[in-house]
Amino acid sequence: MGEITELFFVMIIVAALAFAPLGYFIYKFTKAGDKPFGEIEPHGDSPSLVNDFAEKVIKYVQSLIAKK
């Protein structure tokens, strides 16, 4: 019976270590008012050569379609 108790406590410790990062994330998320890692730049607002090129291509194709 002692082996089962030992195993139980070892599994509790393993589970606590496994879920500690999740608990930390939840703590930081609720502490910072829905901003878990502080102020971050919203996705899509940063300049990108690929995005700029894609926008130019889309506008070009739209202008070709609008002329027809």
SVG drawing of the C-alpha trace seen along z (x, -y; Angstrom):
<svg xmlns="http://www.w3.org/2000/svg" viewBox="-16 -51 26 53">
<polyline fill="none" stroke="black" stroke-width="0.4" points="0.0,0.0 2.9,-2.3 4.0,-2.0 0.7,-3.3 0.9,-6.3 4.4,-7.0 3.4,-6.8 0.4,-9.1 2.6,-11.8 5.2,-11.5 2.4,-11.8 1.0,-14.9 4.5,-16.5 4.9,-15.6 1.5,-17.1 2.2,-20.3 5.5,-20.7 3.8,-20.0 1.0,-22.5 3.1,-25.2 3.7,-27.1 0.0,-27.2 -0.6,-28.6 2.0,-31.2 0.5,-32.3 -3.0,-32.5 -1.5,-34.6 0.3,-37.0 -2.8,-37.2 -5.2,-38.2 -2.6,-40.5 -1.8,-42.7 -5.4,-43.3 -5.7,-40.9 -2.1,-41.6 -0.1,-38.6 3.3,-39.8 2.9,-43.6 2.3,-45.9 2.8,-44.2 2.2,-45.5 -1.0,-44.3 -0.5,-41.7 -0.6,-43.2 0.4,-46.7 4.1,-46.3 5.5,-47.2 6.4,-44.3 7.7,-44.1 5.6,-41.0 2.4,-42.7 3.2,-45.8 3.8,-43.8 0.7,-41.8 -1.4,-44.9 0.0,-46.4 -0.7,-43.3 -4.3,-43.1 -4.9,-46.8 -3.4,-46.2 -5.7,-43.3 -8.7,-45.2 -7.9,-48.1 -7.7,-45.7 -11.0,-44.1 -12.7,-47.5 -11.6,-48.7 -13.3,-45.8"/>
</svg>
